[in-house]
Amino acid sequence: MMCLLLGATGVGKTLLLKRLQKLSQKDTVTDLGEPPPTLPTVGTNLTDIIISKTKLTIRELGGCMGPIWPSYYGDCCSVLFVIDAANPCQIASSCMQLLSVLSAKPLEKASVLVLFNKIDLPCFMSLVEMKSLFRMDDITSCAKQSVTLMEVSARYGAGLQEVLKWLLSVHKG
């Protein structure tokens, strides 16, 4: 089962993936420790995680690869779409990318989890603000997919257990 991890450059996809992998390896992780170093992804990263004995492959696509993301949509069951909640300059481009993902025919049956990351930064915009800026109610009412929204901090781990639960729920069966 394949899950795509998408989002603009610098939104925290690689750290999110490393943290999810660490959380999935242990039943109860109370301290994720210091964030591991990351570099911008140029190309793709494939990572297998096991959640309650369910194996899931997450394919992270670099933000700079946006124009060729559609070539990876074919074998995808779910999408994690990451947005930097602390970068107002990136809102418009992230919104356009999200609309492109949601309107892609091969992803019509994929479940989509939109993650507003970096809520640990002092300048982050709240979920209410982000929903308003993105006009998320309009977007989700028009989307063919099931779209879920969550706030997370890949740096400190806030919300990541809920991400694992969501992944398990959409990939069971």
C-alpha positions as CSV (number, residue, x, y, z in Angstrom):
1,M,0.0,0.0,0.0
2,M,1.4,3.3,-1.1
3,C,1.0,6.7,0.5
4,L,2.4,9.9,-1.1
5,L,3.9,12.6,1.1
6,L,3.6,15.9,-0.8
7,G,4.1,19.6,-0.1
8,A,6.1,22.6,-1.1
9,T,9.9,22.8,-0.5
10,G,10.8,23.4,3.2
11,V,7.4,22.5,4.8
12,G,9.0,19.7,6.9
13,K,8.1,16.5,4.9
14,T,11.4,14.7,5.5
15,L,11.4,15.4,9.3
16,L,7.8,14.3,9.5
17,L,8.6,11.1,7.7
18,K,11.5,10.3,10.0
19,R,9.4,11.1,13.1
20,L,6.5,8.9,11.9
21,Q,9.0,6.0,11.2
22,K,10.4,6.4,14.7
23,L,7.0,6.4,16.3
24,S,5.9,3.4,14.4
25,Q,8.9,1.4,15.5
26,K,8.0,1.6,19.2
27,D,4.7,1.1,20.9
28,T,5.1,4.0,23.3
29,V,7.5,6.7,22.5
30,T,7.3,9.4,25.0
31,D,10.4,11.4,23.9
32,L,11.3,11.6,20.3
33,G,14.7,13.2,21.2
34,E,16.3,15.9,19.2
35,P,15.2,16.3,15.6
36,P,17.6,14.5,13.2
37,P,19.3,16.5,10.6
38,T,17.5,16.7,7.2
39,L,18.3,18.0,3.8
40,P,15.9,19.1,1.1
41,T,14.7,16.1,-0.8
42,V,15.7,16.1,-4.4
43,G,14.0,13.2,-6.0
44,T,12.1,10.7,-3.9
45,N,12.4,8.9,-0.5
46,L,10.7,5.5,0.0
47,T,10.1,4.6,3.7
48,D,8.3,1.5,5.0
49,I,6.5,1.9,8.3
50,I,4.5,-0.8,10.2
51,I,1.5,0.3,12.2
52,S,-0.3,-2.4,14.1
53,K,1.2,-5.1,11.8
54,T,0.1,-3.2,8.7
55,K,3.0,-2.4,6.4
56,L,2.7,0.9,4.6
57,T,5.1,2.5,2.1
58,I,5.4,6.2,2.2
59,R,6.9,7.9,-0.9
60,E,8.1,11.4,-0.2
61,L,8.4,13.5,-3.3
62,G,10.6,16.6,-3.1
63,G,8.8,19.9,-3.3
64,C,10.9,20.9,-6.3
65,M,9.4,17.9,-8.2
66,G,5.9,19.4,-8.1
67,P,5.6,19.4,-11.9
68,I,6.2,15.7,-12.1
69,W,4.2,14.6,-9.0
70,P,1.3,13.3,-11.3
71,S,3.6,10.6,-12.6
72,Y,3.5,9.0,-9.1
73,Y,-0.2,9.1,-8.6
74,G,-1.1,5.8,-10.2
75,D,-0.4,3.4,-7.3
76,C,-1.4,5.6,-4.5
77,C,-4.1,4.9,-1.8
78,S,-3.6,8.0,0.3
79,V,-1.9,11.4,0.4
80,L,-0.3,13.3,3.2
81,F,-0.1,16.9,2.0
82,V,2.0,19.1,4.3
83,I,1.7,22.9,4.6
84,D,3.9,25.2,6.6
85,A,1.6,26.9,9.0
86,A,4.3,29.4,9.9
87,N,5.1,30.6,6.4
88,P,2.4,33.0,5.0
89,C,4.5,33.6,1.9
90,Q,3.9,30.0,0.8
91,I,0.1,29.9,1.3
92,A,-0.8,30.7,-2.4
93,S,1.6,28.1,-3.9
94,S,0.6,25.5,-1.3
95,C,-3.1,26.1,-2.1
96,M,-2.5,25.7,-5.8
97,Q,-0.6,22.5,-5.3
98,L,-3.3,21.1,-3.1
99,L,-6.0,22.0,-5.6
100,S,-3.9,20.3,-8.3
101,V,-3.6,17.1,-6.1
102,L,-7.3,17.0,-5.3
103,S,-8.3,17.5,-8.9
104,A,-6.1,14.7,-10.3
105,K,-8.2,11.9,-11.7
106,P,-5.9,9.0,-10.5
107,L,-6.3,10.3,-6.9
108,E,-10.1,10.5,-6.9
109,K,-10.4,7.5,-4.6
110,A,-7.3,8.3,-2.4
111,S,-7.9,9.6,1.1
112,V,-6.1,12.9,1.8
113,L,-4.7,14.2,5.1
114,V,-3.7,17.9,5.0
115,L,-1.2,18.6,7.7
116,F,-0.6,22.1,8.9
117,N,3.0,21.7,10.2
118,K,5.3,23.8,12.3
119,I,2.7,24.7,15.0
120,D,5.6,24.8,17.4
121,L,6.9,28.1,15.9
122,P,5.7,31.3,17.6
123,C,4.4,32.8,14.3
124,F,2.2,29.9,13.2
125,M,-1.3,30.5,12.0
126,S,-4.1,28.6,13.8
127,L,-6.2,25.9,12.1
128,V,-9.1,28.4,11.9
129,E,-6.8,31.0,10.2
130,M,-5.4,28.4,7.7
131,K,-8.9,27.0,6.9
132,S,-10.0,30.6,6.2
133,L,-7.0,31.5,4.0
134,F,-7.3,28.2,2.1
135,R,-11.1,28.4,1.9
136,M,-10.9,24.8,3.1
137,D,-14.7,24.4,3.5
138,D,-15.1,25.2,-0.2
139,I,-12.2,22.9,-1.2
140,T,-13.4,19.9,0.8
141,S,-17.0,20.3,-0.3
142,C,-15.8,20.1,-4.0
143,A,-13.3,17.4,-3.5
144,K,-14.1,13.8,-4.6
145,Q,-11.8,12.5,-1.9
146,S,-12.2,12.3,1.8
147,V,-10.1,15.2,3.2
148,T,-9.0,15.4,6.8
149,L,-7.2,18.3,8.4
150,M,-4.7,18.2,11.3
151,E,-2.2,20.5,13.0
152,V,1.2,18.9,13.7
153,S,4.7,19.6,14.8
154,A,7.1,17.3,13.2
155,R,9.9,18.9,15.3
156,Y,8.3,18.0,18.7
157,G,5.9,15.2,17.7
158,A,2.6,17.0,18.4
159,G,-0.2,15.3,16.5
160,L,1.9,12.5,15.0
161,Q,0.2,9.7,16.8
162,E,-3.1,10.9,15.3
163,V,-1.4,10.8,11.8
164,L,-0.4,7.2,12.4
165,K,-4.0,6.4,13.5
166,W,-5.3,8.1,10.4
167,L,-2.9,6.1,8.1
168,L,-3.9,2.8,9.8
169,S,-7.7,3.6,9.5
170,V,-7.4,4.4,5.7
171,H,-5.2,1.4,4.9
172,K,-6.9,-1.3,6.9
173,G,-8.7,-3.9,4.8
